[in-house]
Amino acid sequence: DHLNVPLSSSVMERFSNDCLQIKLEANCRECDVFIIQPLGPPVQENLMELLLMLDTARGASAARATAVIPYFSYSRSDKKDAPRISIAGRLVADLLGTA
């Protein structure tokens, strides 16, 4: 509202095998796209939606796709606190960069 930029909607479809499909309603060709998605509960579902939205925007020829994550649930997992554990924060950041 403050930026005088309208919000565009997206449509999420869930298939019978529980997979998701995202469709962005607006044409985003050569536009800067900002996707706002907090990673609060249900964390994994919200993360997957965000990854799919980023991939959809890039596939639709957006000039740039930026994830705005007001709450990043994996932010405390930024280092190895014990042997044989994952650094989930780094993994999620890598996934976001790849999507």
Biopython code that builds the backbone (N, CA, C, O; Angstrom):
import numpy as np
from Bio.PDB.StructureBuilder import StructureBuilder

atoms = [
    (1, "ASP", "N", (0.821, -1.188, 0.000)),
    (1, "ASP", "CA", (0.000, 0.000, 0.000)),
    (1, "ASP", "C", (0.875, 1.265, 0.000)),
    (1, "ASP", "O", (0.553, 2.240, -0.679)),
    (2, "HIS", "N", (1.963, 1.247, 0.751)),
    (2, "HIS", "CA", (2.833, 2.419, 0.838)),
    (2, "HIS", "C", (3.671, 2.622, -0.422)),
    (2, "HIS", "O", (4.111, 3.737, -0.702)),
    (3, "LEU", "N", (3.889, 1.564, -1.173)),
    (3, "LEU", "CA", (4.727, 1.659, -2.368)),
    (3, "LEU", "C", (3.916, 1.912, -3.633)),
    (3, "LEU", "O", (4.479, 2.054, -4.718)),
    (4, "ASN", "N", (2.605, 1.968, -3.493)),
    (4, "ASN", "CA", (1.712, 2.119, -4.642)),
    (4, "ASN", "C", (1.924, 1.028, -5.682)),
    (4, "ASN", "O", (1.851, 1.279, -6.885)),
    (5, "VAL", "N", (2.186, -0.179, -5.206)),
    (5, "VAL", "CA", (2.351, -1.340, -6.063)),
    (5, "VAL", "C", (1.288, -2.356, -5.649)),
    (5, "VAL", "O", (1.233, -2.749, -4.483)),
    (6, "PRO", "N", (0.457, -2.778, -6.574)),
    (6, "PRO", "CA", (-0.594, -3.731, -6.200)),
    (6, "PRO", "C", (-0.015, -5.112, -5.902)),
    (6, "PRO", "O", (0.963, -5.536, -6.518)),
    (7, "LEU", "N", (-0.630, -5.799, -4.955)),
    (7, "LEU", "CA", (-0.260, -7.182, -4.685)),
    (7, "LEU", "C", (-0.914, -8.068, -5.731)),
    (7, "LEU", "O", (-2.074, -7.863, -6.088)),
    (8, "SER", "N", (-0.189, -9.030, -6.212)),
    (8, "SER", "CA", (-0.738, -9.981, -7.179)),
    (8, "SER", "C", (-0.993, -11.297, -6.471)),
    (8, "SER", "O", (-0.299, -11.654, -5.519)),
    (9, "SER", "N", (-1.976, -11.996, -6.941)),
    (9, "SER", "CA", (-2.321, -13.254, -6.284)),
    (9, "SER", "C", (-1.661, -14.433, -6.988)),
    (9, "SER", "O", (-1.170, -14.330, -8.113)),
    (10, "SER", "N", (-1.672, -15.538, -6.288)),
    (10, "SER", "CA", (-1.195, -16.799, -6.844)),
    (10, "SER", "C", (-2.232, -17.863, -6.504)),
    (10, "SER", "O", (-3.023, -17.712, -5.573)),
    (11, "VAL", "N", (-2.209, -18.925, -7.269)),
    (11, "VAL", "CA", (-3.128, -20.033, -7.045)),
    (11, "VAL", "C", (-2.296, -21.267, -6.738)),
    (11, "VAL", "O", (-1.390, -21.626, -7.490)),
    (12, "MET", "N", (-2.616, -21.909, -5.620)),
    (12, "MET", "CA", (-1.926, -23.138, -5.250)),
    (12, "MET", "C", (-2.899, -24.293, -5.418)),
    (12, "MET", "O", (-4.026, -24.250, -4.926)),
    (13, "GLU", "N", (-2.454, -25.313, -6.110)),
    (13, "GLU", "CA", (-3.270, -26.510, -6.295)),
    (13, "GLU", "C", (-2.538, -27.680, -5.664)),
    (13, "GLU", "O", (-1.334, -27.852, -5.854)),
    (14, "ARG", "N", (-3.274, -28.479, -4.913)),
    (14, "ARG", "CA", (-2.700, -29.670, -4.281)),
    (14, "ARG", "C", (-3.258, -30.892, -5.005)),
    (14, "ARG", "O", (-4.472, -31.072, -5.102)),
    (15, "PHE", "N", (-2.359, -31.722, -5.508)),
    (15, "PHE", "CA", (-2.768, -32.924, -6.214)),
    (15, "PHE", "C", (-3.070, -34.049, -5.228)),
    (15, "PHE", "O", (-2.777, -33.931, -4.038)),
    (16, "SER", "N", (-3.652, -35.130, -5.719)),
    (16, "SER", "CA", (-4.044, -36.245, -4.851)),
    (16, "SER", "C", (-2.845, -36.909, -4.171)),
    (16, "SER", "O", (-2.998, -37.536, -3.123)),
    (17, "ASN", "N", (-1.653, -36.777, -4.760)),
    (17, "ASN", "CA", (-0.453, -37.344, -4.135)),
    (17, "ASN", "C", (0.228, -36.351, -3.195)),
    (17, "ASN", "O", (1.357, -36.583, -2.763)),
    (18, "ASP", "N", (-0.450, -35.243, -2.875)),
    (18, "ASP", "CA", (-0.018, -34.200, -1.941)),
    (18, "ASP", "C", (1.040, -33.256, -2.516)),
    (18, "ASP", "O", (1.562, -32.410, -1.791)),
    (19, "CYS", "N", (1.362, -33.385, -3.803)),
    (19, "CYS", "CA", (2.296, -32.448, -4.437)),
    (19, "CYS", "C", (1.574, -31.131, -4.721)),
    (19, "CYS", "O", (0.355, -31.096, -4.887)),
    (20, "LEU", "N", (2.350, -30.057, -4.773)),
    (20, "LEU", "CA", (1.793, -28.723, -4.983)),
    (20, "LEU", "C", (2.123, -28.204, -6.372)),
    (20, "LEU", "O", (3.146, -28.554, -6.961)),
    (21, "GLN", "N", (1.237, -27.364, -6.877)),
    (21, "GLN", "CA", (1.497, -26.618, -8.106)),
    (21, "GLN", "C", (1.112, -25.174, -7.840)),
    (21, "GLN", "O", (0.039, -24.897, -7.305)),
    (22, "ILE", "N", (1.996, -24.252, -8.217)),
    (22, "ILE", "CA", (1.764, -22.827, -8.006)),
    (22, "ILE", "C", (1.609, -22.143, -9.358)),
    (22, "ILE", "O", (2.369, -22.404, -10.291)),
    (23, "LYS", "N", (0.615, -21.266, -9.450)),
    (23, "LYS", "CA", (0.459, -20.438, -10.647)),
    (23, "LYS", "C", (0.396, -18.988, -10.196)),
    (23, "LYS", "O", (-0.418, -18.631, -9.345)),
    (24, "LEU", "N", (1.255, -18.154, -10.766)),
    (24, "LEU", "CA", (1.211, -16.722, -10.494)),
    (24, "LEU", "C", (0.183, -16.106, -11.435)),
    (24, "LEU", "O", (0.231, -16.333, -12.644)),
    (25, "GLU", "N", (-0.732, -15.340, -10.893)),
    (25, "GLU", "CA", (-1.827, -14.784, -11.685)),
    (25, "GLU", "C", (-1.384, -13.625, -12.579)),
    (25, "GLU", "O", (-1.960, -13.426, -13.649)),
    (26, "ALA", "N", (-0.395, -12.874, -12.172)),
    (26, "ALA", "CA", (0.032, -11.697, -12.939)),
    (26, "ALA", "C", (1.181, -12.053, -13.882)),
    (26, "ALA", "O", (1.973, -12.955, -13.606)),
    (27, "ASN", "N", (1.257, -11.338, -14.984)),
    (27, "ASN", "CA", (2.383, -11.465, -15.897)),
    (27, "ASN", "C", (3.594, -10.808, -15.232)),
    (27, "ASN", "O", (3.540, -9.632, -14.871)),
    (28, "CYS", "N", (4.667, -11.549, -15.072)),
    (28, "CYS", "CA", (5.842, -10.987, -14.401)),
    (28, "CYS", "C", (7.064, -10.945, -15.321)),
    (28, "CYS", "O", (8.191, -10.800, -14.848)),
    (29, "ARG", "N", (6.848, -11.071, -16.620)),
    (29, "ARG", "CA", (7.958, -11.029, -17.579)),
    (29, "ARG", "C", (8.704, -9.700, -17.463)),
    (29, "ARG", "O", (8.107, -8.627, -17.545)),
    (30, "GLU", "N", (10.022, -9.794, -17.271)),
    (30, "GLU", "CA", (10.917, -8.635, -17.161)),
    (30, "GLU", "C", (10.568, -7.699, -15.997)),
    (30, "GLU", "O", (10.921, -6.521, -16.023)),
    (31, "CYS", "N", (9.885, -8.213, -14.989)),
    (31, "CYS", "CA", (9.538, -7.420, -13.799)),
    (31, "CYS", "C", (10.353, -7.899, -12.604)),
    (31, "CYS", "O", (10.827, -9.035, -12.577)),
    (32, "ASP", "N", (10.510, -7.031, -11.629)),
    (32, "ASP", "CA", (11.078, -7.433, -10.349)),
    (32, "ASP", "C", (9.941, -7.997, -9.512)),
    (32, "ASP", "O", (8.939, -7.321, -9.278)),
    (33, "VAL", "N", (10.097, -9.228, -9.064)),
    (33, "VAL", "CA", (9.056, -9.917, -8.299)),
    (33, "VAL", "C", (9.543, -10.086, -6.866)),
    (33, "VAL", "O", (10.659, -10.550, -6.631)),
    (34, "PHE", "N", (8.705, -9.708, -5.918)),
    (34, "PHE", "CA", (8.996, -9.884, -4.500)),
    (34, "PHE", "C", (7.963, -10.846, -3.938)),
    (34, "PHE", "O", (6.762, -10.575, -3.977)),
    (35, "ILE", "N", (8.432, -11.961, -3.418)),
    (35, "ILE", "CA", (7.540, -12.969, -2.852)),
    (35, "ILE", "C", (7.691, -12.924, -1.341)),
    (35, "ILE", "O", (8.778, -13.148, -0.808)),
    (36, "ILE", "N", (6.595, -12.634, -0.659)),
    (36, "ILE", "CA", (6.602, -12.501, 0.798)),
    (36, "ILE", "C", (6.048, -13.787, 1.383)),
    (36, "ILE", "O", (4.896, -14.143, 1.136)),
    (37, "GLN", "N", (6.870, -14.485, 2.160)),
    (37, "GLN", "CA", (6.450, -15.758, 2.744)),
    (37, "GLN", "C", (7.198, -15.987, 4.048)),
    (37, "GLN", "O", (8.397, -16.266, 4.019)),
    (38, "PRO", "N", (6.527, -15.876, 5.191)),
    (38, "PRO", "CA", (7.193, -16.226, 6.446)),
    (38, "PRO", "C", (7.361, -17.740, 6.531)),
    (38, "PRO", "O", (6.537, -18.491, 6.008)),
    (39, "LEU", "N", (8.408, -18.177, 7.177)),
    (39, "LEU", "CA", (8.646, -19.613, 7.318)),
    (39, "LEU", "C", (8.290, -20.079, 8.724)),
    (39, "LEU", "O", (9.083, -20.740, 9.396)),
    (40, "GLY", "N", (7.098, -19.727, 9.150)),
    (40, "GLY", "CA", (6.568, -20.214, 10.417)),
    (40, "GLY", "C", (5.796, -21.503, 10.177)),
    (40, "GLY", "O", (5.721, -21.979, 9.045)),
    (41, "PRO", "N", (5.225, -22.067, 11.228)),
    (41, "PRO", "CA", (4.487, -23.331, 11.094)),
    (41, "PRO", "C", (3.306, -23.196, 10.136)),
    (41, "PRO", "O", (2.605, -22.183, 10.161)),
    (42, "PRO", "N", (3.082, -24.184, 9.311)),
    (42, "PRO", "CA", (3.854, -25.397, 9.043)),
    (42, "PRO", "C", (5.084, -25.063, 8.191)),
    (42, "PRO", "O", (4.958, -24.709, 7.019)),
    (43, "VAL", "N", (6.245, -25.179, 8.779)),
    (43, "VAL", "CA", (7.493, -24.690, 8.186)),
    (43, "VAL", "C", (7.788, -25.333, 6.839)),
    (43, "VAL", "O", (8.042, -24.631, 5.860)),
    (44, "GLN", "N", (7.755, -26.662, 6.781)),
    (44, "GLN", "CA", (8.152, -27.344, 5.547)),
    (44, "GLN", "C", (7.189, -27.026, 4.406)),
    (44, "GLN", "O", (7.621, -26.867, 3.264)),
    (45, "GLU", "N", (5.904, -26.931, 4.695)),
    (45, "GLU", "CA", (4.938, -26.602, 3.649)),
    (45, "GLU", "C", (5.140, -25.172, 3.154)),
    (45, "GLU", "O", (5.095, -24.921, 1.950)),
    (46, "ASN", "N", (5.361, -24.242, 4.067)),
    (46, "ASN", "CA", (5.600, -22.850, 3.667)),
    (46, "ASN", "C", (6.896, -22.711, 2.884)),
    (46, "ASN", "O", (6.968, -21.927, 1.937)),
    (47, "LEU", "N", (7.922, -23.467, 3.271)),
    (47, "LEU", "CA", (9.191, -23.442, 2.541)),
    (47, "LEU", "C", (9.003, -23.970, 1.123)),
    (47, "LEU", "O", (9.511, -23.380, 0.169)),
    (48, "MET", "N", (8.285, -25.068, 0.979)),
    (48, "MET", "CA", (8.066, -25.642, -0.350)),
    (48, "MET", "C", (7.258, -24.689, -1.224)),
    (48, "MET", "O", (7.551, -24.544, -2.411)),
    (49, "GLU", "N", (6.250, -24.041, -0.654)),
    (49, "GLU", "CA", (5.480, -23.049, -1.413)),
    (49, "GLU", "C", (6.382, -21.913, -1.894)),
    (49, "GLU", "O", (6.278, -21.475, -3.040)),
    (50, "LEU", "N", (7.259, -21.442, -1.022)),
    (50, "LEU", "CA", (8.173, -20.360, -1.385)),
    (50, "LEU", "C", (9.112, -20.789, -2.505)),
    (50, "LEU", "O", (9.315, -20.042, -3.462)),
    (51, "LEU", "N", (9.688, -21.983, -2.397)),
    (51, "LEU", "CA", (10.587, -22.481, -3.439)),
    (51, "LEU", "C", (9.863, -22.592, -4.778)),
    (51, "LEU", "O", (10.409, -22.222, -5.818)),
    (52, "LEU", "N", (8.641, -23.101, -4.749)),
    (52, "LEU", "CA", (7.874, -23.231, -5.989)),
    (52, "LEU", "C", (7.508, -21.871, -6.572)),
    (52, "LEU", "O", (7.532, -21.696, -7.791)),
    (53, "MET", "N", (7.169, -20.905, -5.718)),
    (53, "MET", "CA", (6.847, -19.563, -6.222)),
    (53, "MET", "C", (8.069, -18.903, -6.854)),
    (53, "MET", "O", (7.954, -18.265, -7.901)),
    (54, "LEU", "N", (9.240, -19.050, -6.226)),
    (54, "LEU", "CA", (10.463, -18.490, -6.803)),
    (54, "LEU", "C", (10.767, -19.127, -8.153)),
    (54, "LEU", "O", (11.104, -18.434, -9.113)),
    (55, "ASP", "N", (10.648, -20.446, -8.220)),
    (55, "ASP", "CA", (10.912, -21.155, -9.467)),
    (55, "ASP", "C", (9.907, -20.754, -10.545)),
    (55, "ASP", "O", (10.269, -20.612, -11.713)),
    (56, "THR", "N", (8.654, -20.573, -10.154)),
    (56, "THR", "CA", (7.623, -20.153, -11.103)),
    (56, "THR", "C", (7.919, -18.757, -11.646)),
    (56, "THR", "O", (7.789, -18.518, -12.847)),
    (57, "ALA", "N", (8.312, -17.845, -10.777)),
    (57, "ALA", "CA", (8.632, -16.479, -11.216)),
    (57, "ALA", "C", (9.820, -16.482, -12.171)),
    (57, "ALA", "O", (9.798, -15.796, -13.194)),
    (58, "ARG", "N", (10.841, -17.239, -11.848)),
    (58, "ARG", "CA", (12.011, -17.297, -12.736)),
    (58, "ARG", "C", (11.661, -17.956, -14.058)),
    (58, "ARG", "O", (12.138, -17.536, -15.113)),
    (59, "GLY", "N", (10.820, -18.997, -14.002)),
    (59, "GLY", "CA", (10.376, -19.666, -15.224)),
    (59, "GLY", "C", (9.486, -18.785, -16.087)),
    (59, "GLY", "O", (9.383, -18.997, -17.295)),
    (60, "ALA", "N", (8.842, -17.796, -15.470)),
    (60, "ALA", "CA", (7.981, -16.856, -16.196)),
    (60, "ALA", "C", (8.764, -15.632, -16.663)),
    (60, "ALA", "O", (8.169, -14.617, -17.026)),
    (61, "SER", "N", (10.077, -15.720, -16.657)),
    (61, "SER", "CA", (10.976, -14.675, -17.160)),
    (61, "SER", "C", (10.960, -13.394, -16.346)),
    (61, "SER", "O", (11.102, -12.304, -16.899)),
    (62, "ALA", "N", (10.786, -13.518, -15.023)),
    (62, "ALA", "CA", (10.911, -12.337, -14.168)),
    (62, "ALA", "C", (12.343, -11.827, -14.264)),
    (62, "ALA", "O", (13.283, -12.619, -14.334)),
    (63, "ALA", "N", (12.510, -10.521, -14.267)),
    (63, "ALA", "CA", (13.857, -9.948, -14.313)),
    (63, "ALA", "C", (14.636, -10.345, -13.066)),
    (63, "ALA", "O", (15.828, -10.645, -13.128)),
    (64, "ARG", "N", (13.942, -10.340, -11.938)),
    (64, "ARG", "CA", (14.568, -10.689, -10.666)),
    (64, "ARG", "C", (13.466, -11.198, -9.744)),
    (64, "ARG", "O", (12.376, -10.628, -9.704)),
    (65, "ALA", "N", (13.747, -12.268, -9.004)),
    (65, "ALA", "CA", (12.797, -12.801, -8.022)),
    (65, "ALA", "C", (13.463, -12.739, -6.655)),
    (65, "ALA", "O", (14.517, -13.339, -6.442)),
    (66, "THR", "N", (12.849, -12.014, -5.734)),
    (66, "THR", "CA", (13.407, -11.809, -4.402)),
    (66, "THR", "C", (12.462, -12.384, -3.365)),
    (66, "THR", "O", (11.268, -12.084, -3.369)),
    (67, "ALA", "N", (12.995, -13.212, -2.477)),
    (67, "ALA", "CA", (12.204, -13.756, -1.370)),
    (67, "ALA", "C", (12.310, -12.811, -0.186)),
    (67, "ALA", "O", (13.408, -12.479, 0.261)),
    (68, "VAL", "N", (11.166, -12.381, 0.316)),
    (68, "VAL", "CA", (11.096, -11.573, 1.532)),
    (68, "VAL", "C", (10.571, -12.507, 2.612)),
    (68, "VAL", "O", (9.419, -12.937, 2.565)),
    (69, "ILE", "N", (11.428, -12.820, 3.591)),
    (69, "ILE", "CA", (11.085, -13.814, 4.612)),
    (69, "ILE", "C", (11.068, -13.125, 5.970)),
    (69, "ILE", "O", (12.105, -13.026, 6.627)),
    (70, "PRO", "N", (9.883, -12.642, 6.405)),
    (70, "PRO", "CA", (9.813, -11.923, 7.687)),
    (70, "PRO", "C", (10.228, -12.780, 8.881)),
    (70, "PRO", "O", (10.783, -12.268, 9.854)),
    (71, "TYR", "N", (9.960, -14.074, 8.807)),
    (71, "TYR", "CA", (10.384, -14.978, 9.881)),
    (71, "TYR", "C", (11.076, -16.162, 9.240)),
    (71, "TYR", "O", (10.450, -16.924, 8.504)),
    (72, "PHE", "N", (12.363, -16.325, 9.511)),
    (72, "PHE", "CA", (13.167, -17.410, 8.947)),
    (72, "PHE", "C", (13.405, -18.431, 10.049)),
    (72, "PHE", "O", (14.290, -18.256, 10.887)),
    (73, "SER", "N", (12.610, -19.501, 10.044)),
    (73, "SER", "CA", (12.614, -20.450, 11.157)),
    (73, "SER", "C", (13.939, -21.192, 11.329)),
    (73, "SER", "O", (14.217, -21.690, 12.420)),
    (74, "TYR", "N", (14.745, -21.277, 10.306)),
    (74, "TYR", "CA", (16.017, -21.997, 10.412)),
    (74, "TYR", "C", (17.189, -21.078, 10.768)),
    (74, "TYR", "O", (18.343, -21.499, 10.680)),
    (75, "SER", "N", (16.921, -19.864, 11.157)),
    (75, "SER", "CA", (17.998, -18.898, 11.402)),
    (75, "SER", "C", (18.918, -19.300, 12.553)),
    (75, "SER", "O", (20.076, -18.884, 12.586)),
    (76, "ARG", "N", (18.430, -20.089, 13.482)),
    (76, "ARG", "CA", (19.281, -20.501, 14.611)),
    (76, "ARG", "C", (20.138, -21.718, 14.278)),
    (76, "ARG", "O", (21.004, -22.103, 15.064)),
    (77, "SER", "N", (19.902, -22.317, 13.128)),
    (77, "SER", "CA", (20.689, -23.466, 12.702)),
    (77, "SER", "C", (21.739, -22.992, 11.706)),
    (77, "SER", "O", (21.703, -23.347, 10.528)),
    (78, "ASP", "N", (22.680, -22.179, 12.202)),
    (78, "ASP", "CA", (23.683, -21.585, 11.320)),
    (78, "ASP", "C", (25.080, -22.146, 11.535)),
    (78, "ASP", "O", (26.027, -21.735, 10.865)),
    (79, "LYS", "N", (25.209, -23.079, 12.461)),
    (79, "LYS", "CA", (26.521, -23.699, 12.710)),
    (79, "LYS", "C", (26.305, -25.086, 13.278)),
    (79, "LYS", "O", (25.212, -25.432, 13.727)),
    (80, "LYS", "N", (27.372, -25.876, 13.250)),
    (80, "LYS", "CA", (27.311, -27.224, 13.804)),
    (80, "LYS", "C", (27.501, -27.159, 15.305)),
    (80, "LYS", "O", (28.567, -26.770, 15.783)),
    (81, "ASP", "N", (26.479, -27.537, 16.048)),
    (81, "ASP", "CA", (26.564, -27.558, 17.505)),
    (81, "ASP", "C", (27.031, -28.902, 18.032)),
    (81, "ASP", "O", (27.440, -29.014, 19.188)),
    (82, "ALA", "N", (26.971, -29.917, 17.194)),
    (82, "ALA", "CA", (27.364, -31.271, 17.581)),
    (82, "ALA", "C", (27.777, -32.010, 16.313)),
    (82, "ALA", "O", (27.443, -31.584, 15.207)),
    (83, "PRO", "N", (28.500, -33.115, 16.469)),
    (83, "PRO", "CA", (28.883, -33.875, 15.277)),
    (83, "PRO", "C", (27.669, -34.538, 14.619)),
    (83, "PRO", "O", (26.675, -34.831, 15.283)),
    (84, "ARG", "N", (27.765, -34.767, 13.318)),
    (84, "ARG", "CA", (26.766, -35.489, 12.535)),
    (84, "ARG", "C", (25.390, -34.833, 12.538)),
    (84, "ARG", "O", (24.373, -35.527, 12.553)),
    (85, "ILE", "N", (25.349, -33.497, 12.524)),
    (85, "ILE", "CA", (24.074, -32.795, 12.374)),
    (85, "ILE", "C", (24.152, -31.874, 11.158)),
    (85, "ILE", "O", (25.231, -31.476, 10.719)),
    (86, "SER", "N", (23.011, -31.561, 10.649)),
    (86, "SER", "CA", (22.918, -30.690, 9.476)),
    (86, "SER", "C", (22.951, -29.225, 9.894)),
    (86, "SER", "O", (22.498, -28.869, 10.982)),
    (87, "ILE", "N", (23.489, -28.388, 9.026)),
    (87, "ILE", "CA", (23.393, -26.940, 9.209)),
    (87, "ILE", "C", (22.213, -26.510, 8.334)),
    (87, "ILE", "O", (22.385, -26.109, 7.183)),
    (88, "ALA", "N", (21.018, -26.602, 8.906)),
    (88, "ALA", "CA", (19.784, -26.406, 8.141)),
    (88, "ALA", "C", (19.671, -24.995, 7.582)),
    (88, "ALA", "O", (19.153, -24.814, 6.480)),
    (89, "GLY", "N", (20.139, -24.002, 8.309)),
    (89, "GLY", "CA", (20.065, -22.626, 7.814)),
    (89, "GLY", "C", (20.818, -22.456, 6.510)),
    (89, "GLY", "O", (20.331, -21.800, 5.590)),
    (90, "ARG", "N", (22.000, -23.041, 6.425)),
    (90, "ARG", "CA", (22.792, -22.969, 5.190)),
    (90, "ARG", "C", (22.105, -23.733, 4.059)),
    (90, "ARG", "O", (22.052, -23.261, 2.923)),
    (91, "LEU", "N", (21.581, -24.912, 4.379)),
    (91, "LEU", "CA", (20.902, -25.719, 3.370)),
    (91, "LEU", "C", (19.699, -24.978, 2.789)),
    (91, "LEU", "O", (19.515, -24.954, 1.573)),
    (92, "VAL", "N", (18.881, -24.376, 3.651)),
    (92, "VAL", "CA", (17.706, -23.640, 3.176)),
    (92, "VAL", "C", (18.138, -22.432, 2.340)),
    (92, "VAL", "O", (17.520, -22.141, 1.316)),
    (93, "ALA", "N", (19.184, -21.731, 2.762)),
    (93, "ALA", "CA", (19.692, -20.598, 1.980)),
    (93, "ALA", "C", (20.163, -21.065, 0.601)),
    (93, "ALA", "O", (19.911, -20.392, -0.398)),
    (94, "ASP", "N", (20.840, -22.206, 0.542)),
    (94, "ASP", "CA", (21.280, -22.757, -0.739)),
    (94, "ASP", "C", (20.085, -23.120, -1.622)),
    (94, "ASP", "O", (20.100, -22.865, -2.826)),
    (95, "LEU", "N", (19.055, -23.715, -1.025)),
    (95, "LEU", "CA", (17.851, -24.070, -1.778)),
    (95, "LEU", "C", (17.176, -22.825, -2.355)),
    (95, "LEU", "O", (16.739, -22.821, -3.506)),
    (96, "LEU", "N", (17.096, -21.774, -1.547)),
    (96, "LEU", "CA", (16.478, -20.532, -2.012)),
    (96, "LEU", "C", (17.273, -19.918, -3.165)),
    (96, "LEU", "O", (16.692, -19.378, -4.106)),
    (97, "GLY", "N", (18.591, -20.001, -3.088)),
    (97, "GLY", "CA", (19.429, -19.467, -4.159)),
    (97, "GLY", "C", (19.305, -20.252, -5.450)),
    (97, "GLY", "O", (19.460, -19.699, -6.538)),
    (98, "THR", "N", (19.026, -21.536, -5.330)),
    (98, "THR", "CA", (18.912, -22.401, -6.498)),
    (98, "THR", "C", (17.531, -22.332, -7.140)),
    (98, "THR", "O", (17.402, -22.479, -8.356)),
    (99, "ALA", "N", (16.501, -22.109, -6.333)),
    (99, "ALA", "CA", (15.104, -22.169, -6.835)),
    (99, "ALA", "C", (14.826, -21.132, -7.900)),
    (99, "ALA", "O", (13.709, -21.057, -8.413)),
]
sb = StructureBuilder()
sb.init_structure("model")
sb.init_model(0)
sb.init_chain("A")
sb.init_seg("    ")
for serial, (resi, resn, name, xyz) in enumerate(atoms, 1):
    if name == "N":
        sb.init_residue(resn, " ", resi, " ")
    sb.init_atom(name, np.array(xyz, "f"), 0.0, 1.0, " ", f" {name:<3s}", serial, name[0])
structure = sb.get_structure()
